[in-house]
Amino acid sequence: MICYPKDVSDIEIEALNDYWTTDTSSHSGFTFSIKSIDENYKPKGSRSISYLAQRSSFGPNSNNFFCSDCNNKAPVKTRTSYINRTQSDQIIICGTCISDRKERALNDARAILENYKEENFRAWPYIENINTEEALALLCITSSNQKGGFLTDNPCELLITGIKSLDQKLLLSLIEKKALTFIRDLPDNVERASELLYGDYNRISYDRRSGRHIKYNNPESIARGLYLNALTLDSGIEVKGSDISTILYQKVQTEAVSLESVSSIKQTIKDIQTNKLFGLVMEVSEEYRVPIDNSNPLRALLDHLAEHYQPQNLFYTFRVKARNTAAFIHKDSAPHYIAKHYFTKSVGNFIQYIENKGSELERVWTLPVSIETSPFEALFSQLYLHGHFNWHKLSAKEIVARWLDNVKLAESALRVLSDETTQK
Ligand SMILES: [Zn+2]
């Protein structure tokens, strides 16, 4: 069946009939060449056959010319398409059905994501279940999260206290209490649906402003990773994104801290400070090329130092002792397995000496930039230690004392802590 242009004359109909007359035995697949049709019909007043052919279409009654979806005729507009169509065994789908299929695929994808989100990202009333330390940790990782719930595709990179084992423990506990959801694996259909709607989430683009490679994720897309769950309040209201941070702030500022939280936060402060001191020891070890063994005596010493001394005073002491140790090792040419204990011994003896004398470490040395202030430390200082924006100038004991002065304590905690004070 041929579809002719509207304004066609009888002679042009004949020309078009010749144009679409097929002949399987001929080389081109058609009976008449374009040249011969023009030679035959142009003198009789027909327009050129290529002009007419462009405005016509051809759809013989064979399977190759029907849309497999709607069964409507799917004609071709050129001889080349005709040949391709008759020689291929591809299923034919008409333009309308292609856009219908696309539309349906998009709708299906939307429904799949919607379902998945409903099942996996439910809002939970977790605010009552998390303790002060967990609330602080959650604030550390959510305060910069203004858009959807996606936090990171690699939870190991999230920095809270800067101490890996402690950060992982806090994250796990927040996942357990349903403040966070970790999607380790995505079902194939969800991954495909997200990709269809929002593109490949693994695509990395270069960010000119920061000069870094970043992953852009549409907030509606779903990828493997860690998510902040929406929060249900007592009133039944659901809160998301930055509004959760506001509520967390209120919680840590107004809620009475339990005895349990007091001891776990105390320990965290101590751990952060000890970790900082360990970083300083590594720093002087490198600078003065002094071997220092990560031994039990060193850890015990740092534990004691973190509790009672300020990191910036200790850094001065470490530097002096490392310099002396280096000179001593050089002079003494002690074997490595002995030399690596000198620094710890030398610092330990010195601290013992000043403690016996009842004097203090007076000189300070500015901490190197490699000793970073963790988000936990920064947030804690901002909330409780007015004016002391880092802990380089405070011992763990001093940090805890300032904190307890600035925080509301639960009855049980008050009782135990006042007992401790009277016993001293
Ligand atoms: Zn169709």
Boltz pocket constraint, residues with backbone or C-beta under 6 A from the ligand:
constraints:
  - pocket:
      binder: B
      contacts: [[A, 67], [A, 68], [A, 69], [A, 70], [A, 71], [A, 72], [A, 93], [A, 94], [A, 95], [A, 96], [A, 97], [A, 98]]
      max_distance: 6.0
